[in-house]
Amino acid sequence: MMMNMTEADYESWRDEIHCGGYEEPNQGGEYGSQYSAAALYDGGWRSVDIPEMIALYKLSDEEAEQIANGLRKIEQGNEEG
């Protein structure tokens, strides 16, 4: 799935991943990865799209794992609801 993303959107998204969402840089944490996953989910990305995100945005293994886990939680919650 190819999503349209402007350069500004991409830079903002990368900052959110690297800074843990709204948290201070290098703090990481559960909230940050949940925020990023929710924003990606709202943009149409799903956990099955992780390989494409890794290729497009050069995510580290840790970033990809955090995002995939967050997306899976959202997807599971939507299936139950």
N, C-alpha and C positions, 0 to 999 in steps of 0.2 A: 504494500500500500504506500503510495507516494503522497505525502502531504505537502501542501504549499506553505512555505514559511519564508517570511521576509528576513533580510539580514539582521534587522533590529530584533525580530522575534527570536531568531536563532541565538544571538548574543545574550538576550535576556534569559532564555531557556538554559543556556550553558552556565550562566552566572548562578541561576537557581540551583542547578545540579551541584556545582562546585562549592557553593556557599550553604547548601542545605536549606534551600527555600528562603524563608525570611530570617533565618538564624545568622549569627555572625560567621564570617569565613572560618573554615577549619573546625567548626563545631559539629557539622553533620547532624545526625540524630534522626529519630523516627519521624518527627513532624516534617522535616525537610523532604525526605523521600516520599512521604505520603502526599505532600503538596505537589511535588513534581509529577508524580504518577497521576494525580487527579487532573492536573492541567493537560498532560499528554492524553489521558483517556477522553477528556472533553474535546480534544482536538482530533479524535478518531483513531489514535494509536491503541493497539492491543498488545498483550504479552507475546503473541505469536510474531509480532513485528520487531522484536528485539534485534535479531540479526541484521535487519535493514537499518535500524537506528545505529547500531555499532558501526556499520559500514559508512553511513552517511555522516555521522557526527563524531566518529572516532572516540567512542566511549571507552573508558577503561573497564576491566572486568568487574571491578567493584561498583562503578556507576551503573553498568548494565544489570548487575544482579539486584541492586537496590530498586531500580526502576521496574524490572520484571516482577519482583516480589510485590511491589506496590500495585502494579497493574493487575496481578493475579488476585489480590485481596479485593480490589474493586469489582473485578469480573465475578468472583465468587459471591460477593454481596448482592450483585444484581441478579444472579441466577436464583438466589434464595428468595429475593423480594418479589 
